[in-house]
């Protein structure tokens, strides 16, 4: 992944969370183009547009109306044109069932939404700097759950 410029997508139904995420991205030194989606259906509609440029990384909330994050994850992993996209689950849920289910369904990392803006910036920056090729080739349950 080119860390000089990253295309990032966030699908989250909470407008405040989208605004905070956008503000955090703008304050980082990494040149990033952020595309925001208000639910999973909007994200999937975008990803399925013919010849659309796919993001380098998708932050995906689990609990959304229209189409939830788990449904998006499963559809992405079953689609040959999308299956290699890097997906970070970005959720308030710390349920073991959610973590296990997203791991089994092929998410690349699981992040609990931080409770402060400074932590949010730190988490986003650390995730954007991950060596995804190394991270995914050595992925296991311990590296999947992102701790900060």
ZIVENKA-V489823 format. One record per backbone hydrogen bond with DSSP energy under -1.0 kcal/mol. NH is the residue of the N-H (numbers start at 1). CO is the residue of the C=O. Records with the same first field share a line. If there is no record, write none. Layout:
NH->CO / CO
//
This chain:
6->31
8->33
9->57
10->35
11->59
12->37
18->14
19->15
20->16
21->17
22->18
23->19
24->20
25->21
26->22
27->23
28->25
33->6
35->8
37->10
40->67
43->39
44->40
45->41
46->42
47->43
48->44
49->46
52->49
56->7
57->7
58->86
59->9
60->88
61->11
64->62
67->65
69->62
72->68
73->69
74->70
75->71
76->72
77->73
78->74
82->79
83->79
85->82
88->58
89->109
90->60
91->111
99->95
100->96
101->97
102->98
103->99
104->100
105->101
106->103
107->102
108->87
109->87
110->144
111->89
113->91
120->116
121->117
122->118
123->119
124->120
125->121
126->122
127->123
128->124
129->125
130->127
132->130
135->131
136->132
137->133
138->134
144->140
145->141
146->110
//
